[in-house]
Amino acid sequence: MRYILMLVATFFVVTLNAQIDSSLTNLGEGRETARMYMLPYSTADEALEAAGEIRKSKYVRPMEQWTMEQAEEATLHKAQFAYPFSWINRLVFVHVGAVGGAYDLYVNDEYVGSSANGFLPAEFNVTKYVREDMNSVTISVPRQHWSQTLECFDRKKEVAPIEVYAFSQPVIRVRDVVHSARIDATGKMANVDVSLVVKTESLNEKRARIHYELVAADTVVVEYGYRDMSVGMRGEDTVKFMARVPVSALWSEQSPTRLKLNFKTQVEGRYAEYYSLPTAFRELSYEQGQISINGKGVELRFGDVDPMTATAATLQELKRQGSNAVRVGEGVVPRSFYRLCESEGVYVVVCVPINSSASGESRKVGGNPTNDPAWREAYLDRAVATYRSTCDFGCVVGYELAAESANGINLYESYMLLKSLETKRPISYSDGGDEWNNDAVK
């Protein structure tokens, strides 16, 4: 009898652990691949006026008026957006900038998807859930969630959703932008490479013409042209172009210059969407603990600011006090903060939103989840999303794997994964000491 009870108890423990491990891999449902911030507009003038900011337009519907309700096990944030006639036969997405905790997303009371990480942006394709006229959006934030083990940093219990909007794109659309710059042998000119990632949700092959231009000093067209492309069923391809710009046009602390990257898509002879992105091009290198920007060594002098409340005056005062850099990322960081740092010439090191300090320093079983393989996917998911949503901000000069989270297999793998994506910027972990997954920065 005692043997049977032991077997039952062992089965119960194994089953419980399997359930816990299974929940740790439920990182989210219905999320699009993480990408840089970019919004479509219906005209070139509209895109230029928005200048990369969130503006209400024909194709963009910001959600700013939120109500909050307390349900039995969750806090419900509710808002609405209008679906205009012009969105018919187009895709519709909801972008959730940050919530401050894991959440489920509902549109018109139908479950759309979820994210176990409410501190980084996520987008959801809601085309089949929306209807003409008004649509309701509900973000349900549970009071208890396994992801809170990784979120021991200071955070408000109730964080109203920020940077949430609905937007519409054509079936074949520009999904992401990636760019880089490198100074040539003369030291006076730089080669700028731009890649536009184009994706289609169509079941048939789709053709499009992508027009692009790079503009300096608001009026000087550095490069322009177009590419014709064909993308297969639910496929993805990349349009690439190169331009040469003077080194004086590159971004730095002393000269926070940004060029305008303008592009538009033409589908079946009609222009479908327009973009204008203020873009900070700069060359970054990292060798033997030294970061260089545009060929000149940089010493990072960190100051403290609150990304949620920072203004241009805040960053100007930071620089007057002798600092030129900030560390952000454990909690909610609006995209607008990165834009602000670019415009003011402030360097940023982004921390992946992980802090498991409440679990202690032990690497043994039952200790800190950083050394527990069951948590592997949760760590990697946050690392990749952090990188993909910030990598094209010129002000971002490095990444921090976590904060106060001991060390172990999950941060080792996070380091290797980020190193495979990012070949220039240092990947550091201040609490890692002299271990190999910490690129020391002077």
C-alpha positions in Angstrom: 0.0 0.0 0.0 2.8 2.4 0.9 4.5 1.6 -2.4 1.3 2.4 -4.3 1.0 5.7 -2.4 4.6 6.6 -3.3 3.9 5.8 -7.0 0.8 8.0 -6.9 2.7 10.8 -5.2 5.5 10.6 -7.7 3.0 10.6 -10.6 1.3 13.7 -9.1 4.6 15.6 -8.7 5.8 14.7 -12.2 2.4 15.7 -13.7 2.4 19.0 -11.8 5.9 19.8 -13.0 4.9 18.9 -16.5 2.0 21.3 -16.2 4.3 24.1 -14.9 6.9 23.5 -17.6 4.1 23.5 -20.2 2.9 26.9 -19.0 6.3 28.4 -19.3 6.3 27.7 -23.0 3.0 29.5 -23.5 4.7 32.8 -24.4 1.8 34.1 -26.4 -0.7 33.4 -29.1 -1.5 35.3 -32.3 1.5 37.7 -32.1 3.2 38.9 -35.2 7.0 38.7 -35.5 8.5 41.6 -33.4 9.7 44.5 -35.5 10.7 48.2 -35.4 8.1 50.9 -35.0 6.6 52.1 -38.2 3.1 53.3 -39.3 1.5 53.5 -42.7 -0.2 56.7 -44.0 -2.4 57.3 -46.9 -0.5 60.2 -48.5 3.1 61.4 -48.6 2.2 64.7 -46.8 0.4 62.8 -44.0 3.5 60.6 -43.5 5.9 63.6 -43.5 3.7 65.4 -41.0 3.6 62.4 -38.7 7.4 62.1 -38.9 7.4 58.7 -37.4 5.0 59.5 -34.5 1.6 58.1 -33.8 -1.0 60.3 -35.4 -4.7 59.6 -36.2 -5.1 59.2 -39.9 -7.0 57.4 -42.6 -5.0 54.2 -41.8 -4.2 54.7 -38.1 -6.5 54.8 -35.1 -4.8 55.5 -31.8 -6.7 54.3 -28.6 -6.2 56.8 -25.8 -9.4 56.8 -23.9 -9.3 53.7 -21.7 -11.7 52.6 -19.0 -10.6 50.1 -16.3 -12.7 47.4 -14.7 -11.8 44.9 -12.0 -12.9 41.3 -12.8 -12.5 38.4 -10.4 -9.0 37.4 -11.5 -7.9 40.2 -13.8 -7.9 43.9 -14.6 -9.7 44.8 -17.8 -8.7 47.8 -19.9 -11.2 48.7 -22.5 -11.2 51.1 -25.5 -12.7 51.5 -28.9 -11.6 52.3 -32.4 -13.5 53.1 -35.7 -13.2 50.9 -38.7 -13.7 53.1 -41.8 -14.9 52.1 -45.2 -11.3 52.6 -46.6 -10.1 49.6 -44.6 -12.2 47.1 -46.6 -10.2 44.5 -48.4 -7.1 45.4 -46.3 -5.4 43.9 -43.3 -6.1 45.3 -39.8 -3.7 45.0 -36.9 -3.7 46.1 -33.3 -0.4 47.3 -31.8 0.0 47.0 -28.0 3.0 49.1 -27.0 3.1 48.0 -23.3 0.7 47.1 -20.5 2.9 46.3 -17.6 2.1 42.6 -17.3 1.0 39.5 -19.2 -2.3 39.9 -21.0 -5.0 38.5 -23.2 -6.4 40.5 -26.1 -10.0 40.6 -27.1 -11.6 42.4 -30.0 -15.4 42.7 -30.0 -15.4 40.2 -27.1 -13.6 37.5 -29.2 -10.3 36.2 -28.0 -7.5 37.2 -30.4 -4.3 36.3 -28.7 -2.0 36.8 -25.7 1.5 37.8 -24.6 3.3 36.7 -21.5 5.5 39.8 -21.8 3.6 43.0 -21.4 6.7 45.2 -21.3 7.6 45.0 -25.0 5.5 45.8 -28.1 3.4 43.2 -29.8 1.1 43.3 -32.8 -1.9 41.1 -33.6 -3.6 40.5 -36.9 -7.3 41.2 -36.1 -8.7 41.3 -39.7 -11.2 38.5 -39.1 -12.4 39.9 -35.8 -13.2 43.5 -36.8 -16.3 45.0 -38.5 -17.2 48.3 -40.0 -18.0 51.1 -37.6 -17.0 50.9 -33.9 -14.9 48.0 -32.5 -14.2 47.3 -28.9 -10.8 46.3 -27.6 -10.2 44.6 -24.2 -6.8 43.9 -22.7 -7.2 41.5 -19.8 -4.2 41.6 -17.3 -4.3 38.7 -14.8 -3.3 39.5 -11.2 -1.3 36.3 -11.0 0.8 35.0 -13.8 3.9 32.8 -14.0 5.8 35.5 -15.8 5.8 37.7 -12.7 8.7 35.5 -11.4 10.8 37.3 -14.1 9.5 40.8 -13.2 10.9 41.7 -9.8 11.7 45.2 -10.8 9.7 48.2 -9.5 6.5 48.5 -11.4 3.1 49.9 -10.8 0.4 47.3 -10.2 -2.0 49.0 -12.6 -0.4 50.4 -15.8 -2.8 51.8 -18.3 -2.0 50.5 -21.8 0.4 52.8 -23.7 1.0 53.3 -27.5 -2.0 51.1 -28.4 -3.5 51.7 -31.9 -5.3 49.9 -34.7 -3.9 50.3 -38.2 -4.5 49.0 -41.7 -2.2 47.8 -44.4 -2.7 46.3 -47.9 -2.4 42.5 -48.3 1.2 43.0 -49.6 2.9 45.4 -47.3 6.2 46.6 -45.9 6.6 44.8 -42.6 10.0 45.9 -41.3 13.0 48.1 -42.0 16.7 47.3 -41.3 19.6 49.6 -41.9 23.4 50.0 -41.3 26.2 52.4 -42.2 29.9 52.1 -42.7 32.5 54.8 -43.3 34.7 54.2 -46.4 38.5 54.4 -46.7 38.5 58.1 -47.3 36.9 58.8 -43.9 34.8 61.4 -45.5 31.9 59.4 -46.9 29.7 56.6 -45.6 27.9 53.8 -47.4 24.3 53.4 -46.1 22.5 50.1 -46.6 18.7 49.9 -46.2 16.5 46.8 -46.4 12.7 46.9 -46.6 11.1 43.6 -45.6 7.9 43.0 -47.7 5.3 40.4 -46.7 2.0 39.2 -48.1 -0.9 37.3 -46.5 -2.4 36.5 -49.9 -2.9 32.9 -51.0 -1.8 33.9 -54.5 1.4 35.5 -55.8 1.4 39.3 -55.3 3.4 41.9 -57.2 4.3 45.4 -55.9 6.5 48.3 -56.8 8.4 49.8 -53.8 9.4 53.4 -54.3 12.1 54.8 -51.9 14.1 58.0 -51.3 16.6 59.1 -48.7 16.5 62.8 -47.9 19.1 64.8 -45.9 18.7 68.3 -44.5 14.9 68.0 -45.2 15.3 68.8 -48.9 18.4 67.2 -50.4 17.5 63.9 -52.0 20.5 61.6 -51.5 19.1 58.5 -53.2 15.9 57.5 -54.8 14.5 54.8 -57.0 12.1 51.8 -57.0 12.1 48.0 -57.1 9.6 45.7 -58.6 9.0 42.5 -56.7 6.9 39.4 -56.6 6.1 37.6 -53.4 4.6 34.1 -53.3 1.7 32.8 -51.1 2.1 34.2 -47.6 5.7 34.9 -48.4 8.3 37.4 -47.5 11.1 39.1 -49.4 13.5 42.0 -49.0 14.1 45.2 -51.1 17.6 46.5 -50.7 19.2 49.8 -51.7 22.4 51.6 -50.9 23.3 55.3 -50.7 26.5 57.4 -50.1 26.3 60.2 -47.6 28.9 62.5 -46.1 30.1 61.5 -42.6 28.7 64.8 -41.3 25.2 63.4 -42.0 25.8 60.5 -39.6 24.2 60.5 -36.1 26.3 61.0 -32.9 26.1 62.5 -29.4 27.5 65.7 -30.7 25.5 65.8 -33.9 22.2 64.0 -33.5 21.4 64.2 -37.3 18.7 62.1 -38.8 17.9 61.5 -42.4 14.3 61.0 -43.7 13.7 57.5 -45.1 10.6 57.9 -47.3 9.0 55.0 -49.2 5.7 54.0 -50.6 4.1 50.8 -52.1 2.3 50.6 -55.4 0.0 47.7 -55.9 -1.9 47.1 -59.2 -1.1 50.6 -60.3 -2.4 52.3 -57.1 -0.3 53.7 -54.2 -1.3 51.7 -51.1 0.7 53.2 -48.2 3.3 55.8 -47.5 6.0 56.1 -44.8 8.4 58.7 -43.6 10.9 57.6 -40.9 13.4 60.0 -39.3 16.4 57.6 -39.3 19.7 57.8 -37.3 22.4 56.3 -39.4 25.8 55.7 -37.7 28.7 53.3 -37.7 29.3 51.5 -34.5 32.1 49.1 -33.5 33.1 47.4 -30.3 36.6 46.1 -29.7 38.3 45.2 -26.4 35.7 46.9 -24.3 35.6 50.1 -26.3 32.6 51.4 -28.2 33.3 53.6 -31.2 30.7 55.7 -33.0 31.7 56.8 -36.5 35.3 55.8 -35.9 35.7 57.7 -32.6 35.9 56.1 -29.1 33.0 56.9 -26.8 32.9 56.8 -23.0 29.4 56.0 -21.7 28.6 58.2 -18.7 25.3 57.0 -17.4 22.6 59.1 -15.7 19.1 58.3 -14.4 15.9 59.3 -16.1 12.4 58.0 -16.0 11.4 56.9 -19.6 7.8 57.4 -18.8 8.1 61.1 -17.9 11.3 62.2 -19.7 11.2 65.3 -21.9 13.7 67.0 -24.1 14.5 69.3 -21.2 15.1 66.3 -19.0 17.7 64.9 -21.4 19.3 68.3 -21.9 19.8 68.7 -18.2 21.2 65.1 -18.1 23.9 66.2 -20.6 24.6 69.4 -18.8 25.4 67.4 -15.7 28.0 65.4 -17.6 26.1 62.2 -18.5 25.5 61.1 -22.1 23.9 57.7 -21.7 21.0 55.9 -19.9 20.1 52.3 -19.2 16.5 51.4 -19.7 14.3 48.4 -20.3 13.4 46.6 -17.1 10.0 48.1 -17.0 7.8 49.9 -19.5 9.7 52.0 -22.0 7.7 53.9 -24.6 9.0 54.0 -28.2 8.7 57.8 -28.0 11.6 57.7 -25.4 14.0 56.2 -27.9 13.0 58.9 -30.5 13.6 61.5 -27.8 17.1 60.1 -27.1 17.9 60.2 -30.8 16.8 63.8 -31.2 18.9 64.9 -28.1 22.0 62.8 -28.8 21.8 60.5 -25.8 23.1 56.9 -26.0 20.9 54.0 -24.7 21.7 50.6 -23.4 18.6 48.5 -23.4 18.0 45.9 -20.7 15.8 42.9 -21.5 12.8 43.1 -19.1 14.0 40.3 -16.8 14.7 40.5 -13.1 14.4 37.3 -11.1 16.1 38.6 -7.9 13.3 37.4 -5.7 14.4 33.8 -6.5 17.8 34.3 -4.9 21.3 33.5 -6.3 21.3 29.7 -6.1 21.8 27.8 -9.4 20.5 24.6 -7.9 17.1 23.0 -8.6 14.5 25.2 -7.1 16.7 28.2 -7.2 16.9 31.1 -9.7 15.0 30.3 -12.9 18.0 31.7 -14.9 19.6 28.2 -14.5 16.4 26.2 -15.0 16.0 24.9 -18.6 12.2 24.9 -18.2 12.4 28.7 -18.4 14.6 28.8 -21.5 12.0 29.9 -24.1 10.7 32.7 -21.8 14.2 34.1 -21.6 14.9 33.8 -25.3 11.5 35.2 -26.3 12.2 38.4 -24.3 15.7 38.8 -25.6 14.7 38.5 -29.3 11.7 40.8 -28.9 13.8 43.4 -27.1 16.3 43.3 -29.9 13.9 43.3 -32.9 11.9 46.2 -31.5 14.9 48.5 -30.8 17.7 47.4 -33.1 17.3 50.2 -35.7 17.3 53.1 -33.2 20.7 54.7 -33.7 20.8 55.8 -30.1 20.8 52.2 -28.9 24.5 51.2 -28.5 24.2 48.0 -26.4 22.1 45.4 -24.7 21.9 44.1 -21.1 20.7 40.5 -20.8 18.8 41.0 -17.5 19.1 42.6 -14.1 19.9 40.9 -10.8 19.1 37.4 -12.1 22.1 35.3 -11.0 23.5 33.5 -14.0 23.1 30.3 -15.8 22.1 28.4 -18.9 19.2 30.7 -20.0 21.4 33.8 -20.0 24.2 31.9 -21.7 21.8 31.0 -24.5 20.3 34.5 -24.6 23.8 35.9 -25.0 24.6 33.5 -27.9 21.3 34.2 -29.6 21.7 37.9 -29.5 25.3 37.6 -30.7 24.0 35.7 -33.7 21.6 38.6 -34.5 23.9 41.6 -33.5 27.5 41.5 -34.7 28.4 45.1 -33.7 27.0 46.2 -30.4 28.1 44.7 -27.1 25.9 42.3 -25.2 26.5 42.8 -21.5 25.3 41.4 -18.2 26.6 43.5 -15.3 25.6 40.9 -12.7 27.5 38.2 -14.6 30.8 39.4 -13.3 33.8 37.9 -15.2 31.7 35.2 -16.8 31.9 34.9 -20.6 28.4 36.2 -21.3 29.3 39.7 -20.4 30.9 42.1 -22.9 32.6 44.7 -20.6 32.2 48.3 -21.8 34.4 51.1 -20.9 
